[in-house]
Structures are given as C-alpha cells and as structure tokens.
Amino acid sequence: MAQSTYNLDVITPEKIVYSKEVTALVAHGTSGHLGVLAHHTPLVTSLEPGPFKITEPGEKVVTMTLGGGFMEVRGNKVVVLADSVEEQ
C-alpha cells in the first residue's frame, strides 16, 4: 500500500528551495522536534535553526539545515518560510 503524500514548499526570501510531494518531515520547533505526516492537524509554528529532514516517496531522505523561520500546515500542504536554508 502506498504511503499518503502531501505537498511541501520550502521558501527563503531569495527563492523556492524545495517544492515536491513528500510522505513525512521532521523539523526543530520552538517546543522541540515535530513530525508531520499527511492529513496532519492544521498548525502554524515557529522553527528554530537546525536540521530539517524530509522523506520523499520511496523512502528517499533529504536533509537540510534551516536558519529558523515559520511553518504552516493546512490541508494537504505544508509551507516553510525559512530565513535561510543550507542544502546537504
């Protein structure tokens, strides 16, 4: 059975860094690490600087380092507005 996916956009003031369908993400929020799967409860939170782990369909993992920012989860879409992103 295929895993449910959702759209993730990671955006900095300069450009759209990442825009794909994903199955999961783990971010460093102000209250600790938080994971998001498809159909997550709506949420807006600030993000602390640190690792940002994305799991794409097929279990491919992409890791970035965010310089802080905000994340909005709504419906089947997640938008991350990051101060900066270092792709690894």
N, C-alpha and C positions, 0 to 999 in steps of 0.2 A: 504494500500500500504506500502510495506516495505521500510525503510529508506536505502539510499545508504551507503555503508561502505567502509572503506579503511584500509590498514594495518598500524599499529603503532608499532614501536620498540623504547623502551626507554633503553639506554645503558649507563653504567658507566664504568670507567676503569677496574673495577673488574668483572662485569657480565652483562648479558642481564636481566634487571629488569622486563620488560614487553614486550610481543610480541603477539598481538591479533588484530582481526578485530574490529574496532570502528566506531561510527557514528559521533562523534564530540570530540573536545578537546578545552580547554581554557588554555592559558599559559600567563605568565607575560614577555613580551618582553621589550626591552630597550625603546621602544616608548609607552609603555602601554600594556594593555591586548589585546590579539589577539585570535580569534577563527578560527578553521579550520574545514570545512566540506568536504565531498567527492568532488572531482573534483576542489579543490582549485587551484588558480593560483600558479605556481611554485614560491618558496620562500626559501631563506636562511636568517636566522636571529639569533642574539644572544638572550639568555634568561637570565633574571635577577633571582636571588634567590627568591623563593616564591611558592605559590600554583600552582598546575598543575592538572586540572580537566578533566577526561576522561569520555565520555559517551559511553557505550557499547550498542549493540543491546538489545532491551527490556527495554531501559531507565535505566539500572543499571549504577550508577555513582561511579567511582573510583577516590579517591583524593590522591595525593602525594605532597610532598614538594621537589622541586628541589633546588640544591645548585648552580644554574647557569649552563650555557652551551650553546649549539647551536642546532638549529632545521632546518632540510631541508624538504621541501615539494616538491615532484616531482611525477607527475602522480598520481597514486592511492596509494602512500606510503609516510609515514612520519617517519623520523628518528630523534630521540632526543639523542644527545650526552651530557650527564649530568655530571657535576663534582661530584655530589653526589645525592642520592635520599633517602628520608625518606618515607617509605610506611605507610599509615594510615588505 
